[in-house]
Amino acid sequence: MQKNLHPAYRPIVFRDPSAGFAFLTRSTMTSDRTIEWEDGNVYPVVDVDVSSASHPFYTGRGRILDTAGRVERFNQRYGRR
């Protein structure tokens, strides 16, 4: 590999403030803010809007669309006359 071609790959904490969820992983992202992690080390932290703890698909709190009502409404408007 060529030297100084790729960005540094380092540990970083991604935090979802709306769900109170955070996880430590490795990434090339950088941040000026830091957080002290459970292991006592200080890592850069990036706040994210949606994570697996707050996304409706993963939490099971997704809304179910009323497809039957939509089909009936379509047939009433554009169905056979």
Residue pairs with C-beta under 8 A, 6 or more apart in sequence:
6 28
7 28
8 28
9 26
9 27
9 28
10 26
10 27
10 28
10 44
11 24
11 25
11 26
11 43
12 24
12 25
12 26
12 27
12 29
12 30
12 31
12 43
12 44
12 45
12 46
13 22
13 23
13 24
13 35
13 37
13 43
13 44
13 45
13 46
14 22
14 23
14 25
14 27
14 45
14 46
14 48
14 51
15 21
15 22
15 35
15 45
15 46
15 47
15 48
16 22
16 47
16 48
16 49
16 50
16 51
16 53
16 54
17 47
18 49
18 54
19 51
19 53
19 54
20 53
21 51
21 52
21 53
21 54
22 35
22 45
23 51
24 37
24 43
29 44
29 46
30 44
31 44
31 45
31 46
32 44
33 44
33 45
34 42
34 43
34 44
34 45
35 42
35 43
35 44
35 45
36 42
37 43
52 58
53 59
56 62
56 63
